[in-house]
Amino acid sequence: MTNDTKTLDSFKLDRDVWGQLILTLPDGRRLESVEVARSFPISAPEAFVSILDAEGHEAVCVEEPSRLPPELWRTLQEELDRREFVPYVERILSVSADADPSQWHVVTDRGETTFLMEDSDNDVRRLGPNQILLVDTHGIRYLIADTRRLDATSRRILDRYL
């Protein structure tokens, strides 16, 4: 792990031809397909951003990302925005099958969409008594903020997976 106070200017983030992030460390090592994540997204959203290698191990921890050079901070912010994209499900119109992979057709706060879910047992996750997270095959997360607000048909479909 690298601490931000020593590395504000000593690491680089670039994109490959497919748009994946490449981290270049101070010693010249290059890590491909890195991900960024907030360590404390609720309690400290503007602090402690981790850059993770392809296996999910922390390569760099930036304590105060706003102190990074502007271009580097902009790249981190773009990746965080992409990672934290979470549409809210307002209705479940249909699910293609009871077997995996299943195709979900839903209405979200951003419009109607269809996505595939590979493993319903693990990709329908209860976050609380009335909150559900759906994760599609591309890792996009869809949030049902309050199952009590779903219409009866949506609740009936969802009950099969809980």
ABEGO torsion letter per residue (X at the ends): XBBAAAAAAABBBBBBAAGBBBBBBAAGBBBBGBBBBBABAAABAABGBBBBBAAGBBABBBABAAABBAAAAAAAAAAAAAAABBBBBABBABBABABOBBBBBBBBAAEBBBBBBABAAAABBBABAABBBBBBAAGBBBBBABAAABBAAAAAAAAAAX
